[in-house]
Amino acid sequence: MNPEVLTESGKVIFPLIGKFEDFYLAGGTALALQIGHRISVDFDLFSEKEIGKNLLAKVKRVFENKEIIPSVNNPDELTVFINGVKTTFLKYPFPVQNKFINYNGVKLLDAKEIASTKAYTISRSGTIKDYVDLYFILSEKISFLDEIMEMAKSKFGNEFNDRLFLEQLVYFNDIEEASIKFLKKSVSKKELEEFFKTEVGKIKI
């Protein structure tokens, strides 16, 4: 694992995430912990269950003596800032395909399955960080594009459209630049675009 991907504030919060047993860590932070490609500044916690009415109270209890600022609180999502760190608890009604990775008592979605969630997100309009994450997954051969699409179809069913995903993967007009602190080589937007055009060109559907 690569704990250096966490900010100092994130390192304080991370060990307590395991107290939320119904949730697992997904997204860029879970991936970065596994492959060490970039600093990650927030936490995305998924559960197939609805967000309970008492979750905010539990957050305040678990993170006592820390500043808690709620941003969103409804049955589908609770987003809070814990000492300035954005932490999202999300109802994510899609079955987990692979075995969790347990790291310091926190359940992490494994890198291959994170790749499928990134594909799903990109097919519905992703951010530059989603493309960066998928770039490292593919360039380091953690997974392959056809494999990622197969898992996405299995995980998301009709909610995932492979053609739309491939179209979005090479369409960068609407993708805004963002500040990313790379821990491996840095990748520009232009490099991402050229890389994905090559990868998509290998796919036959």
C-alpha positions as a Markdown table, in Angstrom:
| # | Residue | x | y | z |
|---|---|---|---|---|
| 1 | Met | 0.0 | 0.0 | 0.0 |
| 2 | Asn | 1.0 | 3.6 | -0.5 |
| 3 | Pro | 0.0 | 5.8 | 2.5 |
| 4 | Glu | 2.0 | 8.7 | 1.1 |
| 5 | Val | -0.9 | 9.4 | -1.2 |
| 6 | Leu | -2.9 | 10.8 | 1.7 |
| 7 | Thr | -2.7 | 14.4 | 2.8 |
| 8 | Glu | -1.7 | 15.0 | 6.5 |
| 9 | Ser | -5.4 | 15.7 | 7.3 |
| 10 | Gly | -6.4 | 12.5 | 5.4 |
| 11 | Lys | -4.0 | 10.4 | 7.4 |
| 12 | Val | -5.7 | 11.5 | 10.6 |
| 13 | Ile | -9.2 | 10.6 | 9.2 |
| 14 | Phe | -8.4 | 7.4 | 7.4 |
| 15 | Pro | -8.0 | 5.0 | 10.4 |
| 16 | Leu | -11.5 | 6.0 | 11.6 |
| 17 | Ile | -13.2 | 5.2 | 8.4 |
| 18 | Gly | -13.2 | 1.5 | 9.3 |
| 19 | Lys | -15.8 | 2.3 | 12.0 |
| 20 | Phe | -18.4 | 2.6 | 9.3 |
| 21 | Glu | -18.9 | -1.1 | 8.7 |
| 22 | Asp | -21.6 | -0.8 | 6.0 |
| 23 | Phe | -19.3 | 1.3 | 3.8 |
| 24 | Tyr | -16.2 | 0.6 | 1.7 |
| 25 | Leu | -13.7 | 3.0 | 0.3 |
| 26 | Ala | -13.8 | 3.4 | -3.5 |
| 27 | Gly | -12.8 | 6.1 | -6.0 |
| 28 | Gly | -9.5 | 7.8 | -6.5 |
| 29 | Thr | -8.2 | 7.5 | -3.0 |
| 30 | Ala | -8.8 | 3.7 | -2.8 |
| 31 | Leu | -7.0 | 3.4 | -6.2 |
| 32 | Ala | -4.1 | 5.7 | -5.2 |
| 33 | Leu | -3.5 | 3.7 | -2.0 |
| 34 | Gln | -3.1 | 0.6 | -4.2 |
| 35 | Ile | -1.0 | 2.0 | -7.0 |
| 36 | Gly | 0.5 | 5.2 | -5.6 |
| 37 | His | 0.0 | 7.4 | -8.7 |
| 38 | Arg | -1.2 | 10.7 | -7.2 |
| 39 | Ile | -2.1 | 12.5 | -4.0 |
| 40 | Ser | -5.8 | 12.1 | -3.2 |
| 41 | Val | -7.6 | 14.7 | -1.2 |
| 42 | Asp | -11.0 | 13.3 | -0.4 |
| 43 | Phe | -12.8 | 10.1 | 0.6 |
| 44 | Asp | -15.6 | 8.4 | -1.3 |
| 45 | Leu | -17.4 | 5.7 | 0.8 |
| 46 | Phe | -20.0 | 3.5 | -0.9 |
| 47 | Ser | -22.8 | 1.3 | 0.4 |
| 48 | Glu | -25.6 | -0.5 | -1.2 |
| 49 | Lys | -27.8 | 0.6 | 1.6 |
| 50 | Glu | -29.6 | 4.0 | 1.9 |
| 51 | Ile | -28.0 | 6.7 | 4.0 |
| 52 | Gly | -29.4 | 6.3 | 7.5 |
| 53 | Lys | -30.9 | 9.3 | 9.3 |
| 54 | Asn | -28.4 | 8.8 | 12.2 |
| 55 | Leu | -25.3 | 8.6 | 10.0 |
| 56 | Leu | -24.4 | 12.3 | 10.5 |
| 57 | Ala | -24.7 | 11.8 | 14.3 |
| 58 | Lys | -22.3 | 8.8 | 14.0 |
| 59 | Val | -19.9 | 10.9 | 12.0 |
| 60 | Lys | -19.8 | 13.5 | 14.7 |
| 61 | Arg | -19.3 | 10.9 | 17.3 |
| 62 | Val | -16.5 | 9.0 | 15.5 |
| 63 | Phe | -14.7 | 12.2 | 14.6 |
| 64 | Glu | -15.2 | 14.0 | 17.9 |
| 65 | Asn | -13.0 | 17.0 | 18.5 |
| 66 | Lys | -12.8 | 17.6 | 14.7 |
| 67 | Glu | -14.6 | 20.3 | 12.7 |
| 68 | Ile | -17.6 | 18.7 | 10.9 |
| 69 | Ile | -19.4 | 20.8 | 8.2 |
| 70 | Pro | -22.3 | 19.0 | 6.5 |
| 71 | Ser | -22.7 | 19.8 | 2.8 |
| 72 | Val | -25.3 | 17.3 | 1.6 |
| 73 | Asn | -27.6 | 15.1 | 3.7 |
| 74 | Asn | -30.3 | 12.9 | 2.1 |
| 75 | Pro | -31.1 | 9.2 | 1.7 |
| 76 | Asp | -28.7 | 8.9 | -1.2 |
| 77 | Glu | -25.7 | 10.9 | 0.0 |
| 78 | Leu | -24.1 | 12.4 | 3.0 |
| 79 | Thr | -21.2 | 14.7 | 2.3 |
| 80 | Val | -19.3 | 16.4 | 5.1 |
| 81 | Phe | -16.0 | 18.2 | 5.4 |
| 82 | Ile | -14.0 | 16.8 | 8.3 |
| 83 | Asn | -11.3 | 19.2 | 9.2 |
| 84 | Gly | -11.6 | 20.5 | 5.7 |
| 85 | Val | -11.4 | 17.0 | 4.0 |
| 86 | Lys | -14.4 | 16.2 | 1.8 |
| 87 | Thr | -15.8 | 12.9 | 2.8 |
| 88 | Thr | -18.8 | 11.4 | 0.9 |
| 89 | Phe | -21.0 | 8.5 | 2.1 |
| 90 | Leu | -22.9 | 7.4 | -1.0 |
| 91 | Lys | -25.7 | 5.0 | -1.7 |
| 92 | Tyr | -24.3 | 3.0 | -4.6 |
| 93 | Pro | -26.8 | 0.3 | -5.5 |
| 94 | Phe | -24.4 | -1.9 | -7.5 |
| 95 | Pro | -23.1 | -5.3 | -6.3 |
| 96 | Val | -19.4 | -5.6 | -5.4 |
| 97 | Gln | -17.8 | -8.1 | -7.8 |
| 98 | Asn | -14.4 | -8.7 | -6.3 |
| 99 | Lys | -13.1 | -9.4 | -2.8 |
| 100 | Phe | -12.4 | -6.3 | -0.7 |
| 101 | Ile | -8.8 | -5.4 | 0.2 |
| 102 | Asn | -8.5 | -4.8 | 3.9 |
| 103 | Tyr | -6.0 | -2.1 | 4.8 |
| 104 | Asn | -5.7 | -1.0 | 8.4 |
| 105 | Gly | -9.3 | -2.1 | 9.1 |
| 106 | Val | -10.7 | -0.2 | 6.1 |
| 107 | Lys | -12.4 | -2.1 | 3.2 |
| 108 | Leu | -11.1 | -1.0 | -0.2 |
| 109 | Leu | -12.6 | -1.8 | -3.6 |
| 110 | Asp | -9.9 | -3.5 | -5.6 |
| 111 | Ala | -8.2 | -1.7 | -8.5 |
| 112 | Lys | -9.8 | -3.8 | -11.2 |
| 113 | Glu | -13.2 | -3.0 | -9.9 |
| 114 | Ile | -12.4 | 0.6 | -9.4 |
| 115 | Ala | -11.6 | 0.6 | -13.1 |
| 116 | Ser | -15.1 | -0.5 | -13.9 |
| 117 | Thr | -16.6 | 2.3 | -11.7 |
| 118 | Lys | -14.4 | 4.8 | -13.5 |
| 119 | Ala | -15.7 | 3.5 | -16.9 |
| 120 | Tyr | -19.2 | 4.0 | -15.6 |
| 121 | Thr | -18.5 | 7.5 | -14.4 |
| 122 | Ile | -16.7 | 8.5 | -17.6 |
| 123 | Ser | -19.7 | 7.2 | -19.7 |
| 124 | Arg | -21.8 | 9.7 | -17.8 |
| 125 | Ser | -19.4 | 12.6 | -17.9 |
| 126 | Gly | -16.3 | 12.2 | -15.8 |
| 127 | Thr | -13.6 | 14.6 | -14.6 |
| 128 | Ile | -9.9 | 14.8 | -15.6 |
| 129 | Lys | -9.1 | 12.8 | -12.5 |
| 130 | Asp | -11.2 | 9.9 | -13.7 |
| 131 | Tyr | -9.3 | 9.9 | -17.0 |
| 132 | Val | -5.9 | 10.1 | -15.1 |
| 133 | Asp | -6.9 | 7.2 | -12.9 |
| 134 | Leu | -7.9 | 5.0 | -15.9 |
| 135 | Tyr | -4.7 | 6.0 | -17.7 |
| 136 | Phe | -2.6 | 4.6 | -14.9 |
| 137 | Ile | -4.7 | 1.5 | -14.6 |
| 138 | Leu | -4.2 | 0.8 | -18.4 |
| 139 | Ser | -0.6 | 2.0 | -18.8 |
| 140 | Glu | 0.5 | -0.2 | -15.8 |
| 141 | Lys | -1.5 | -3.1 | -17.2 |
| 142 | Ile | -3.5 | -3.5 | -14.0 |
| 143 | Ser | -6.5 | -4.1 | -16.3 |
| 144 | Phe | -7.3 | -3.9 | -20.0 |
| 145 | Leu | -10.0 | -1.9 | -21.7 |
| 146 | Asp | -12.0 | -4.9 | -22.9 |
| 147 | Glu | -11.7 | -6.5 | -19.4 |
| 148 | Ile | -12.9 | -3.2 | -17.8 |
| 149 | Met | -15.9 | -3.0 | -20.1 |
| 150 | Glu | -16.8 | -6.6 | -19.3 |
| 151 | Met | -16.8 | -6.0 | -15.6 |
| 152 | Ala | -18.7 | -2.8 | -16.0 |
| 153 | Lys | -21.4 | -4.6 | -17.9 |
| 154 | Ser | -21.5 | -7.3 | -15.2 |
| 155 | Lys | -21.6 | -4.7 | -12.4 |
| 156 | Phe | -23.9 | -2.1 | -13.9 |
| 157 | Gly | -26.0 | -4.1 | -16.3 |
| 158 | Asn | -28.1 | -1.9 | -18.7 |
| 159 | Glu | -26.9 | 1.2 | -16.8 |
| 160 | Phe | -23.5 | 0.9 | -18.7 |
| 161 | Asn | -23.3 | 1.5 | -22.4 |
| 162 | Asp | -19.9 | 0.5 | -23.8 |
| 163 | Arg | -20.3 | 2.5 | -27.0 |
| 164 | Leu | -21.0 | 5.6 | -25.1 |
| 165 | Phe | -18.1 | 5.0 | -22.8 |
| 166 | Leu | -15.7 | 4.6 | -25.7 |
| 167 | Glu | -17.0 | 7.8 | -27.3 |
| 168 | Gln | -16.6 | 9.7 | -24.0 |
| 169 | Leu | -13.1 | 8.3 | -23.5 |
| 170 | Val | -11.8 | 10.1 | -26.6 |
| 171 | Tyr | -13.9 | 13.3 | -26.2 |
| 172 | Phe | -12.0 | 15.9 | -24.2 |
| 173 | Asn | -13.7 | 19.1 | -25.3 |
| 174 | Asp | -15.7 | 19.4 | -22.1 |
| 175 | Ile | -13.0 | 18.1 | -19.7 |
| 176 | Glu | -11.7 | 20.9 | -17.5 |
| 177 | Glu | -8.1 | 20.9 | -16.2 |
| 178 | Ala | -7.6 | 20.4 | -12.5 |
| 179 | Ser | -4.7 | 20.6 | -10.1 |
| 180 | Ile | -3.3 | 17.1 | -9.7 |
| 181 | Lys | -0.2 | 16.2 | -7.6 |
| 182 | Phe | 1.4 | 13.3 | -9.4 |
| 183 | Leu | 3.6 | 10.9 | -7.5 |
| 184 | Lys | 4.7 | 9.0 | -10.6 |
| 185 | Lys | 5.1 | 10.7 | -14.0 |
| 186 | Ser | 2.8 | 13.6 | -14.7 |
| 187 | Val | 0.4 | 13.3 | -17.6 |
| 188 | Ser | -1.0 | 16.2 | -19.6 |
| 189 | Lys | -4.5 | 16.4 | -21.0 |
| 190 | Lys | -3.1 | 16.1 | -24.6 |
| 191 | Glu | -1.2 | 13.0 | -23.6 |
| 192 | Leu | -4.3 | 11.5 | -22.1 |
| 193 | Glu | -6.3 | 12.2 | -25.3 |
| 194 | Glu | -3.6 | 10.6 | -27.5 |
| 195 | Phe | -3.3 | 7.6 | -25.2 |
| 196 | Phe | -7.0 | 6.9 | -25.1 |
| 197 | Lys | -7.4 | 7.3 | -28.9 |
| 198 | Thr | -4.8 | 4.6 | -29.3 |
| 199 | Glu | -6.4 | 2.3 | -26.8 |
| 200 | Val | -9.9 | 2.7 | -28.2 |
| 201 | Gly | -8.6 | 2.0 | -31.7 |
| 202 | Lys | -7.7 | -1.5 | -30.5 |
| 203 | Ile | -11.3 | -2.3 | -29.5 |
| 204 | Lys | -13.8 | -4.0 | -31.8 |
| 205 | Ile | -17.4 | -3.9 | -30.7 |
